[in-house]
């Protein structure tokens, strides 16, 4: 069965960094389009970053370009989101997504 488990969220001050991880199992990870989404209170879930199976095609939301980096370790079925220069508006629940499944989410709070 497919499992996506996020970790690495927490409370960080503006300007700080966090690294989110997504551990995947139950499907062919290496060929799967994988994404990070986020949902802030009262807002719709939005795409943050997306990576093709090889990592050769990557897309970022305009709001995170230059600050966030998506990466993946296909051998270990892991995906990461390195988040730098965090802003209060980055506060949200961050979700890992495979083509048909969602993780449970991890809370990221940016506040002084």
N, C-alpha and C positions, 0 to 999 in steps of 0.2 A: 504494500500500500504506500502511496505517496506521503511523504512527510517533509515539511519545511519548518525549520525551527530557527527563529531569529534570536540573537543575543547581542549584548553590547550597548544597549540603550542606557540612559541615565540622565542625571542633572549636570549641566555644564554651564559655565559662565559665557557670556558673549565673547566671541573671539577665540573660544576654545575649540578643541577637537574631540571627536569620537570616532570609533571604528565599529561598525555594525558587521555582524557575521550571520550567514544563513547556511545552516547545515541541511543538505538535501539527501533524500533516499527514496527508493521505490520507483525510479524511472531513469531513463538514459540521460544523465545530466549533461554529458559532454556535448551533445547535439542540441540541447534545449535552449531556446531563447529565455533568458532570465531577466527579471526586472526587480527594481525597488520602487515601491509606491509609498506615499504618505497621506495621512488624513489628519488634518487639524480640527479642533472642536468647531462644529458648526459649518464645516466646509466639506466639499466633495473630495473623495480620494483622487489623488493626482499622481501621474508618473513622475518619478524623480530621475531614474537612470535605467538604461536597458543595455544588455550585452548579448550579442550573438553567441552561439556555442563555442566558437573559436576565440571569441573576444576581439575579433577583427572589426566588427561593426558595433559601435557604441553610440548611444544617444543620451543626452542630458536635457533636463528641463532648463530653460533659460535662467531661471532663478538660482540654479546651483552651479552653472558652468563656471569653471575656474576655481571652484571651492571643494566640490565633491569629486571623488574618483571611484568608479565601479571596477571591480576586478573579480576574477574567479580562479579557482584551483580545481580543474576538472578531475585530476587524479584523486582528489580527496572529496569531491562533490561539495565544494564550499564556494560561496559567493560573499563578497565583501563590499562595504561602502565606507570609504574613508571620507569623513566630513571635517573639513577645516574651516576656519573663520566663521564659526557658527553664529547665527543671528537669532534673536527672539522669534522671528517669523519662521524659523525652521522647526519650531516646537510642533510636534505631531507624533502620532503613532506611525511607525515605519514598518512596512510589510514587504516580505519577500514573496515573489510570485513566479511560478513556473507557468507553462502555457495553459494549464487548466486548474491550478491549485494555488491557494493562498496560505501563508504562514499565519500564526496567531498574532503577530505584531510585537514590536518592542517600543516602549515609550522613550522619546527623546524630548527633554525639556531644556530650553536655553533661557537662563534667567540669572540675573545678578542678585 
